[in-house]
């Protein structure tokens, strides 16, 4: 099956989200934008380390960097998460059905136990 541009985008999004520091950065900028220096202070990491994380997030489309005078505030770009949400949503029915079957099985076990 050929890899589509949407697949590559999804790979970058999930790859970026695989790291707990990057998820924490996203959570931080979801509430309000932040500068690189504010992120350095918040995470107690070196500026080059934060910059590397931001590059991964930016390539995945999860953040945007603006320009305001000498500052380059980092902002969450929620539209990139929409593709991941759609992909996960495709499996939602499977999981709901699996949980329903598990619930039925547990009820059957309880009924046998009470007899």
Number of C-alpha atoms within 10 A of each C-alpha: 3 5 7 9 9 10 12 12 17 19 14 19 22 14 14 23 18 11 11 10 14 19 14 13 21 22 12 17 18 16 10 11 20 20 16 19 15 12 21 16 12 12 13 10 11 12 14 11 10 19 15 12 17 23 14 18 24 20 14 22 20 21 24 18 18 13 9 8 6 6 13 15 18 24 21 24 19 14 12 16 17 11 16 15 11 11 12 11 12 10 10 12 11 11 12 11 11 12 12 12 12 12 12 12 12 12 12 11 11 11 10 9 8 6 5
